[in-house]
């Protein structure tokens, strides 16, 4: 759909912002490569990570009805984004609006799913759910679903899952001790998917 459109491509590096909350919104940003986090900042400066975005995701969807961005979007590694002039594309390409509507619906369903995860699952189950979700997304992009290279820190992962850094570290250590995963820095190998799924069916135990 966008092949004939003169898109502005932009390379970004780790910790570089695509946009900040409160900045004027001029476009949407299609992720071509890399992983990004979106986050809202409280009045006293606390950050709450709302998601991790990767190739094919659009940044800025949550601000379509606003003149300014509602959150921060930050690169976690080197990546490339394509700037989409939303108003021009909407006016000249009716099918683009249909695609945006579908993406928004998908975002809403994804948010509902994570609300359910965070509200009903224990620490081990939250981490495992995240690993399966990340593996599935990476597999759709042609990567191995069993070898995960985390671009976020454990503190950032804990922030997203509403867990402390210490809890995330303990969960990963427990799963490794049981032979379910192998952890080497930010690399995680999923060794026993069946065993991991069995934990998801256990009764909730908060840690």
BANU-122774 format. One line per 8 residues: number of its first residue (from 0); their letters; for each residue z, x, y of N, C-alpha, C, O. Coordinates in steps of 0.05 Angstrom, whole numbers, plus 5000, padded with zeros to 4 digits. Layout:
<sites>
NUM = A = Z,X,Y,Z,X,Y,Z,X,Y,Z,X,Y ~ ...
</sites>
This chain:
<sites>
0 = XXXXXXXX = 5000,5016,4976,5000,5000,5000,5000,5017,5025,4988,5010,5046 ~ 5014,5040,5024,5018,5056,5048,4999,5080,5050,5001,5096,5069 ~ 4981,5083,5030,4965,5108,5029,4949,5112,5054,4945,5134,5063 ~ 4938,5090,5066,4921,5093,5089,4936,5093,5115,4924,5096,5136 ~ 4962,5092,5114,4978,5091,5139,4987,5119,5146,4996,5134,5129 ~ 4984,5127,5172,4993,5154,5180,5023,5156,5181,5035,5150,5202 ~ 5036,5164,5160,5065,5165,5159,5075,5192,5169,5063,5213,5164 ~ 5098,5191,5182,5111,5216,5190,5129,5225,5168,5148,5211,5161
8 = XXXXXXXX = 5123,5249,5158,5140,5260,5136,5159,5280,5148,5153,5295,5166 ~ 5184,5279,5137,5205,5296,5148,5221,5309,5126,5230,5296,5107 ~ 5224,5335,5128,5241,5350,5108,5269,5351,5119,5274,5356,5142 ~ 5288,5345,5102,5316,5346,5109,5332,5363,5090,5324,5366,5067 ~ 5354,5374,5099,5370,5392,5083,5398,5381,5079,5406,5363,5093 ~ 5412,5393,5060,5439,5383,5053,5456,5381,5078,5457,5399,5095 ~ 5471,5359,5081,5489,5353,5103,5475,5344,5128,5488,5339,5149 ~ 5448,5344,5128,5433,5335,5152,5432,5305,5152,5426,5292,5132
16 = XXXXXXXX = 5436,5293,5176,5436,5264,5179,5407,5254,5183,5391,5266,5198 ~ 5400,5233,5169,5375,5218,5175,5379,5201,5199,5362,5201,5217 ~ 5402,5188,5200,5410,5173,5224,5440,5169,5222,5453,5172,5201 ~ 5452,5162,5245,5481,5157,5247,5485,5128,5255,5468,5116,5269 ~ 5508,5117,5247,5515,5090,5256,5515,5088,5286,5527,5106,5300 ~ 5503,5067,5297,5502,5064,5326,5477,5075,5339,5472,5068,5362 ~ 5462,5092,5325,5437,5102,5336,5416,5080,5336,5416,5062,5319 ~ 5398,5081,5356,5377,5061,5357,5360,5062,5332,5353,5083,5322
24 = XXXXXXXX = 5353,5038,5322,5337,5037,5298,5308,5034,5306,5300,5015,5320 ~ 5291,5053,5297,5263,5052,5304,5245,5048,5279,5222,5040,5281 ~ 5257,5054,5255,5240,5054,5231,5257,5051,5207,5282,5052,5208 ~ 5244,5048,5184,5257,5050,5158,5248,5077,5147,5229,5089,5156 ~ 5263,5087,5127,5258,5114,5116,5256,5112,5086,5276,5106,5072 ~ 5232,5118,5076,5228,5118,5047,5234,5146,5036,5224,5166,5046 ~ 5252,5147,5016,5259,5172,5004,5237,5181,4985,5231,5167,4965 ~ 5225,5204,4990,5204,5215,4972,5216,5234,4952,5207,5236,4930
32 = XXXXXXXX = 5237,5249,4961,5251,5267,4943,5279,5272,4954,5284,5267,4977 ~ 5297,5281,4936,5324,5286,4944,5343,5263,4939,5334,5241,4932 ~ 5368,5268,4944,5389,5247,4941,5405,5245,4967,5411,5266,4979 ~ 5410,5221,4975,5423,5216,5001,5448,5198,4996,5448,5182,4977 ~ 5467,5200,5014,5490,5181,5013,5489,5164,5038,5482,5174,5059 ~ 5497,5139,5035,5502,5122,5058,5531,5117,5060,5545,5114,5040 ~ 5541,5115,5085,5570,5112,5089,5576,5099,5115,5561,5101,5135 ~ 5598,5084,5116,5608,5072,5140,5633,5088,5148,5647,5098,5131
40 = XXXXXXXX = 5638,5089,5174,5660,5104,5185,5679,5085,5199,5670,5069,5216 ~ 5705,5086,5192,5724,5069,5205,5730,5078,5233,5723,5100,5241 ~ 5745,5062,5248,5751,5069,5276,5768,5095,5277,5767,5109,5297 ~ 5784,5099,5256,5801,5123,5257,5788,5147,5243,5801,5167,5237 ~ 5762,5144,5237,5747,5167,5226,5745,5169,5196,5733,5189,5186 ~ 5756,5151,5181,5754,5152,5152,5726,5143,5143,5715,5124,5153 ~ 5716,5158,5123,5690,5152,5112,5692,5136,5086,5709,5142,5069 ~ 5675,5116,5084,5673,5101,5058,5644,5102,5050,5626,5091,5063
48 = XXXXXXXX = 5639,5115,5027,5611,5118,5017,5603,5091,5004,5617,5080,4987 ~ 5580,5081,5013,5571,5055,5003,5549,5058,4982,5542,5038,4968 ~ 5538,5082,4978,5517,5084,4958,5505,5112,4958,5507,5127,4977 ~ 5491,5118,4936,5475,5143,4934,5446,5134,4929,5441,5119,4910 ~ 5429,5144,4946,5401,5135,4946,5383,5157,4937,5388,5181,4943 ~ 5361,5151,4924,5342,5171,4914,5314,5161,4916,5308,5140,4928 ~ 5295,5177,4905,5266,5171,4908,5260,5142,4903,5268,5130,4883 ~ 5245,5131,4922,5236,5103,4921,5254,5084,4936,5246,5061,4941
56 = XXXXXXXX = 5278,5093,4943,5296,5076,4958,5289,5077,4988,5278,5097,4997 ~ 5296,5056,5002,5292,5055,5031,5318,5057,5045,5337,5043,5038 ~ 5320,5074,5065,5343,5076,5082,5339,5060,5107,5318,5061,5120 ~ 5360,5045,5115,5358,5029,5139,5355,4999,5135,5353,4984,5154 ~ 5353,4991,5110,5349,4962,5104,5371,4945,5115,5367,4922,5123 ~ 5396,4955,5115,5419,4939,5123,5419,4934,5153,5437,4920,5163 ~ 5400,4945,5168,5401,4942,5197,5375,4928,5208,5369,4930,5231 ~ 5361,4914,5190,5336,4902,5198,5339,4882,5221,5321,4878,5237
64 = XXXXXXXX = 5362,4869,5222,5367,4848,5242,5383,4859,5266,5392,4843,5282 ~ 5385,4885,5268,5401,4897,5289,5385,4918,5304,5366,4930,5293 ~ 5391,4923,5329,5377,4944,5345,5387,4972,5338,5374,4992,5345 ~ 5410,4974,5325,5421,5000,5318,5428,5002,5288,5431,4981,5275 ~ 5431,5026,5278,5438,5029,5250,5467,5022,5245,5484,5027,5262 ~ 5473,5011,5222,5500,5002,5215,5516,5023,5200,5540,5020,5196 ~ 5502,5044,5190,5516,5064,5174,5504,5092,5179,5484,5094,5193 ~ 5517,5112,5167,5506,5139,5167,5489,5142,5142,5496,5132,5121
72 = XXXXXXXX = 5468,5158,5144,5452,5166,5120,5450,5196,5121,5440,5207,5141 ~ 5459,5209,5100,5461,5238,5100,5449,5250,5074,5454,5239,5053 ~ 5434,5272,5077,5423,5285,5054,5444,5300,5038,5461,5313,5051 ~ 5443,5299,5012,5461,5314,4995,5448,5340,4985,5462,5357,4975 ~ 5422,5341,4987,5407,5365,4980,5381,5365,4996,5377,5347,5012 ~ 5364,5385,4992,5339,5385,5006,5321,5363,4996,5317,5359,4972 ~ 5309,5348,5014,5292,5326,5006,5271,5320,5027,5269,5334,5048 ~ 5256,5299,5022,5235,5291,5041,5236,5261,5044,5238,5246,5025
80 = XXXXXXXX = 5234,5252,5069,5233,5223,5075,5208,5217,5091,5197,5234,5105 ~ 5198,5193,5087,5175,5183,5101,5184,5161,5121,5196,5142,5113 ~ 5177,5165,5146,5185,5146,5166,5165,5123,5167,5141,5127,5170 ~ 5176,5099,5164,5159,5075,5163,5163,5059,5189,5186,5048,5192 ~ 5144,5056,5206,5147,5039,5230,5148,5010,5222,5127,4997,5220 ~ 5171,5000,5218,5175,4973,5206,5160,4951,5221,5145,4936,5208 ~ 5163,4950,5247,5151,4927,5262,5121,4928,5260,5109,4907,5257 ~ 5109,4951,5261,5080,4953,5260,5070,4946,5232,5050,4931,5229
88 = XXXXXXXX = 5083,4956,5212,5075,4949,5184,5079,4919,5178,5062,4907,5165 ~ 5101,4908,5188,5105,4880,5184,5083,4863,5197,5074,4843,5185 ~ 5075,4870,5221,5055,4854,5235,5027,4857,5224,5012,4838,5224 ~ 5021,4881,5213,4994,4886,5204,4990,4884,5174,4967,4882,5165 ~ 5012,4884,5159,5009,4883,5130,5029,4862,5119,5052,4869,5114 ~ 5021,4837,5117,5039,4816,5107,5052,4822,5080,5075,4815,5076 ~ 5037,4836,5063,5049,4843,5037,5072,4862,5039,5089,4864,5021 ~ 5073,4877,5061,5095,4896,5065,5121,4880,5069,5142,4888,5058
96 = XXXXXXXX = 5120,4858,5083,5144,4841,5087,5154,4830,5061,5178,4829,5056 ~ 5135,4823,5043,5143,4813,5017,5158,4834,5001,5177,4829,4987 ~ 5148,4859,5003,5160,4881,4989,5188,4886,5000,5207,4892,4984 ~ 5192,4885,5026,5218,4889,5038,5237,4868,5029,5261,4874,5023 ~ 5228,4843,5028,5245,4821,5018,5255,4826,4990,5278,4821,4983 ~ 5237,4835,4973,5244,4841,4945,5264,4864,4944,5283,4863,4928 ~ 5260,4884,4960,5279,4907,4960,5307,4898,4970,5327,4907,4959 ~ 5307,4881,4990,5333,4871,5000,5347,4855,4979,5372,4858,4975
104 = XXXXXXXX = 5333,4838,4964,5345,4823,4942,5356,4842,4921,5378,4837,4911 ~ 5342,4863,4915,5351,4882,4895,5376,4896,4905,5395,4901,4889 ~ 5378,4903,4931,5401,4915,4942,5425,4897,4940,5447,4906,4934 ~ 5422,4872,4945,5444,4853,4944,5454,4851,4915,5479,4851,4911 ~ 5436,4849,4896,5445,4848,4868,5459,4873,4860,5479,4872,4845 ~ 5450,4896,4869,5463,4921,4863,5491,4922,4875,5509,4932,4862 ~ 5493,4913,4900,5520,4913,4912,5539,4895,4897,5562,4901,4893 ~ 5529,4872,4888,5546,4853,4873,5556,4867,4847,5579,4864,4840
112 = XXXXXXXX = 5538,4881,4834,5545,4895,4809,5567,4915,4814,5586,4917,4798 ~ 5564,4931,4835,5585,4951,4841,5611,4939,4850,5632,4950,4844 ~ 5610,4916,4863,5635,4902,4870,5649,4893,4845,5674,4895,4843 ~ 5634,4884,4825,5646,4876,4799,5658,4901,4785,5680,4899,4774 ~ 5644,4923,4785,5653,4948,4772,5680,4957,4785,5699,4962,4771 ~ 5680,4958,4812,5704,4968,4825,5727,4949,4824,5750,4957,4826 ~ 5721,4924,4821,5743,4904,4821,5754,4898,4793,5776,4887,4792 ~ 5740,4906,4772,5749,4897,4745,5752,4920,4725,5765,4916,4704
120 = XXXXXXXX = 5742,4944,4731,5743,4966,4712,5763,4987,4719,5769,4991,4743 ~ 5774,5000,4699,5792,5023,4703,5777,5048,4710,5752,5048,4712 ~ 5792,5069,4715,5780,5094,4725,5759,5106,4706,5737,5113,4714 ~ 5766,5108,4680,5747,5119,4660,5721,5103,4660,5699,5114,4659 ~ 5724,5076,4660,5701,5059,4659,5684,5060,4684,5659,5058,4682 ~ 5696,5064,4706,5681,5066,4731,5663,5091,4730,5640,5091,4737 ~ 5675,5114,4723,5661,5139,4721,5638,5137,4701,5615,5145,4707 ~ 5644,5126,4678,5623,5123,4657,5600,5105,4667,5577,5111,4662
128 = XXXXXXXX = 5607,5083,4680,5587,5065,4690,5569,5079,4710,5545,5076,4710 ~ 5581,5095,4727,5566,5111,4747,5547,5130,4732,5523,5132,4740 ~ 5557,5144,4712,5540,5163,4697,5516,5149,4684,5494,5160,4685 ~ 5521,5126,4672,5499,5111,4659,5479,5102,4680,5455,5103,4676 ~ 5489,5092,4703,5471,5083,4724,5454,5106,4735,5430,5102,4739 ~ 5467,5128,4740,5452,5151,4750,5431,5161,4729,5408,5167,4736 ~ 5439,5162,4704,5421,5170,4683,5397,5152,4681,5374,5161,4678 ~ 5401,5126,4684,5379,5106,4682,5360,5110,4706,5336,5109,4702
136 = XXXXXXXX = 5371,5115,4729,5354,5118,4753,5338,5144,4751,5314,5145,4758 ~ 5350,5165,4741,5336,5190,4738,5314,5189,4716,5293,5200,4719 ~ 5320,5174,4694,5301,5171,4673,5276,5157,4683,5254,5164,4675 ~ 5279,5137,4700,5256,5123,4711,5238,5141,4728,5215,5136,4732 ~ 5250,5163,4737,5235,5183,4753,5224,5206,4736,5212,5224,4746 ~ 5228,5204,4709,5217,5223,4691,5235,5246,4684,5227,5265,4671 ~ 5261,5244,4692,5280,5265,4685,5295,5258,4660,5295,5235,4651 ~ 5309,5277,4648,5325,5273,4624,5348,5255,4631,5363,5260,4650
144 = XXXXXXXX = 5353,5234,4615,5376,5216,4620,5402,5228,4609,5423,5216,4614 ~ 5401,5250,4595,5425,5262,4583,5434,5287,4598,5456,5297,4592 ~ 5419,5296,4617,5426,5320,4632,5427,5313,4661,5406,5309,4674 ~ 5451,5310,4672,5454,5301,4700,5463,5324,4717,5482,5338,4711 ~ 5449,5327,4739,5456,5347,4760,5467,5331,4783,5452,5319,4799 ~ 5493,5331,4787,5506,5315,4808,5501,5330,4835,5508,5353,4838 ~ 5491,5315,4854,5487,5327,4881,5511,5321,4899,5515,5335,4919 ~ 5527,5302,4891,5551,5295,4907,5575,5311,4896,5575,5319,4872
152 = XXXXXXXX = 5595,5316,4913,5619,5329,4904,5636,5308,4888,5631,5284,4889 ~ 5656,5318,4874,5674,5299,4860,5689,5282,4880,5696,5259,4874 ~ 5696,5294,4903,5709,5278,4923,5691,5255,4933,5701,5233,4937 ~ 5666,5260,4937,5647,5239,4945,5644,5219,4923,5642,5195,4929 ~ 5643,5227,4898,5641,5208,4876,5665,5191,4876,5663,5166,4872 ~ 5689,5203,4879,5714,5187,4879,5714,5168,4902,5723,5145,4899 ~ 5705,5176,4925,5704,5159,4949,5688,5134,4943,5696,5112,4948 ~ 5664,5138,4931,5647,5115,4924,5660,5097,4904,5658,5072,4906
160 = XXXXXXXX = 5673,5108,4884,5685,5093,4862,5714,5083,4869,5727,5072,4852 ~ 5723,5089,4893,5750,5082,4901,5771,5095,4883,5790,5082,4874 ~ 5767,5121,4877,5785,5137,4861,5791,5163,4876,5775,5171,4893 ~ 5814,5175,4871,5820,5200,4883,5804,5223,4870,5794,5220,4847 ~ 5802,5245,4884,5789,5269,4872,5803,5277,4846,5790,5284,4826 ~ 5830,5276,4846,5845,5284,4823,5839,5265,4799,5838,5274,4776 ~ 5836,5239,4804,5830,5220,4783,5803,5226,4771,5800,5225,4747 ~ 5783,5230,4788,5756,5236,4778,5757,5261,4760,5744,5262,4739
168 = XXXXXXXX = 5771,5281,4769,5773,5306,4754,5786,5302,4727,5777,5312,4706 ~ 5808,5286,4727,5822,5280,4701,5804,5264,4682,5803,5269,4658 ~ 5789,5245,4693,5771,5229,4676,5750,5246,4663,5745,5245,4639 ~ 5737,5263,4679,5716,5281,4668,5728,5299,4646,5715,5305,4626 ~ 5752,5309,4651,5766,5327,4632,5772,5312,4606,5768,5323,4584 ~ 5781,5287,4608,5787,5271,4585,5761,5266,4568,5762,5269,4544 ~ 5740,5258,4582,5715,5252,4568,5704,5277,4554,5693,5276,4532 ~ 5708,5300,4567,5699,5325,4555,5716,5333,4531,5706,5342,4511
176 = XXXXXXXX = 5742,5329,4533,5760,5335,4511,5754,5318,4487,5759,5327,4464 ~ 5744,5294,4491,5737,5277,4468,5709,5282,4458,5700,5269,4439 ~ 5695,5301,4469,5668,5308,4460,5647,5289,4468,5625,5289,4457 ~ 5652,5273,4489,5633,5253,4498,5613,5264,4518,5590,5256,4519 ~ 5623,5283,4534,5606,5296,4554,5613,5326,4555,5633,5334,4544 ~ 5595,5342,4566,5601,5370,4572,5597,5374,4601,5577,5366,4613 ~ 5617,5386,4614,5617,5390,4643,5615,5420,4650,5631,5436,4639 ~ 5597,5427,4667,5595,5454,4677,5589,5453,4707,5566,5451,4715
184 = XXXXXXXX = 5610,5455,4723,5606,5452,4752,5597,5423,4758,5611,5404,4751 ~ 5574,5421,4770,5563,5394,4776,5543,5385,4755,5531,5364,4759 ~ 5540,5400,4734,5522,5391,4712,5538,5376,4691,5560,5385,4683 ~ 5528,5354,4683,5541,5338,4662,5520,5331,4641,5499,5321,4646 ~ 5527,5338,4616,5510,5331,4593,5524,5308,4579,5547,5310,4571 ~ 5509,5287,4575,5519,5264,4560,5514,5268,4530,5491,5267,4521 ~ 5535,5273,4515,5533,5281,4487,5535,5258,4468,5522,5258,4447 ~ 5550,5238,4475,5555,5215,4457,5555,5189,4472,5575,5179,4481
192 = XXXXXXXX = 5531,5178,4475,5528,5153,4490,5542,5130,4477,5554,5113,4490 ~ 5541,5129,4450,5555,5108,4436,5585,5109,4441,5597,5088,4446 ~ 5596,5132,4441,5624,5135,4446,5631,5127,4475,5652,5115,4480 ~ 5614,5135,4494,5618,5127,4521,5617,5097,4525,5633,5085,4539 ~ 5598,5084,4511,5595,5055,4514,5619,5041,4501,5627,5019,4510 ~ 5631,5053,4481,5654,5040,4468,5678,5039,4488,5694,5020,4487 ~ 5680,5058,4505,5701,5058,4525,5697,5035,4545,5716,5023,4555 ~ 5672,5029,4551,5666,5008,4570,5675,4981,4559,5680,4962,4575
200 = XXXXXXX = 5677,4978,4533,5685,4952,4521,5716,4951,4517,5726,4930,4508 ~ 5730,4972,4523,5759,4972,4519,5772,4956,4541,5760,4950,4562 ~ 5797,4948,4537,5813,4935,4557,5817,4953,4581,5819,4977,4578 ~ 5818,4941,4604,5821,4957,4629,5848,4971,4629,5869,4959,4624 ~ 5847,4997,4636,5872,5012,4640,5869,5028,4666,5853,5047,4666 ~ 5882,5021,4687,5879,5034,4712,5894,5060,4713,5916,5062,4702 ~ 5883,5080,4726,5896,5107,4728,5896,5115,4757,5905,5137,4763
</sites>
